[in-house]
Amino acid sequence: MQQTRLESLIEVCLGTAIGFTISYSAGPLMYAYLDIPYSHTSNFVITCGFTVLSIARGYLVRRFFNNGLHALAKKIANRLTGEIS
């Protein structure tokens, strides 16, 4: 069953919101580990930037597969694994 564009966007946004929460929460630990000065503002801006990229990536990949190109992806996967379709 194919998703509509809106359903794809909603799915990607939900998954990305979960990722945003994890990333934003882990930010202070990463800054401390890398010995980088921490601020809530810089953590928020960096997390937002990567979130926008993540939504775009997820949406484009989802649409790629929903546009019937999953057959091409399957053919490539079969070649890589040595399976015959």
MOKA-V894044 format. One record per residue. N is the residue number from 0. SS is DSSP state (A for helix, B for strand, O for the rest). PSI is psi in whole degrees, -180 to 180 (none if undefined). BURIAL is 1 if it has 16 or more other ideal C-beta (glycine too) atoms within 10 Angstrom, else 0. Layout:
n = (N:N)
ss = (SS:SS)
psi = (PSI:PSI)
burial = (BURIAL:BURIAL)
//
This chain:
n = (0:1:2:3:4:5:6:7:8:9:10:11:12:13:14:15:16:17:18:19:20:21:22:23:24:25:26:27:28:29:30:31:32:33:34:35:36:37:38:39:40:41:42:43:44:45:46:47:48:49:50:51:52:53:54:55:56:57:58:59:60:61:62:63:64:65:66:67:68:69:70:71:72:73:74:75:76:77:78:79:80:81:82:83:84)
ss = (O:O:O:O:A:A:A:A:A:A:A:A:A:A:A:A:A:A:A:A:A:A:A:A:A:A:A:A:A:A:A:A:A:O:O:O:O:O:O:A:A:A:A:A:A:A:A:A:A:A:A:A:A:A:A:A:A:A:A:A:A:A:A:A:A:A:A:A:A:A:A:A:A:A:A:A:A:A:A:A:A:O:O:O:O)
psi = (129:149:153:168:-41:-42:-39:-45:-42:-45:-46:-42:-41:-48:-39:-35:-39:-45:-39:-46:-45:-46:-46:-37:-34:-15:-52:-36:-41:-42:-44:-44:-40:2:47:135:134:139:148:-38:-50:-40:-44:-45:-45:-45:-41:-42:-48:-28:-44:-44:-39:-42:-46:-46:-49:-42:-46:-41:-44:-45:-37:-49:-35:-16:20:1:-1:-26:-41:-43:-39:-42:-43:-44:-42:-40:-43:-33:-7:9:154:131:none)
burial = (0:0:0:0:0:0:0:1:1:0:0:1:1:0:0:1:0:0:1:1:0:0:1:1:0:0:1:0:0:0:1:0:0:0:0:0:0:0:0:0:0:0:1:0:0:0:1:0:0:0:1:0:0:1:1:0:0:1:1:0:0:1:0:0:1:1:0:0:0:0:0:0:0:0:0:0:0:0:0:0:0:0:0:0:0)
//
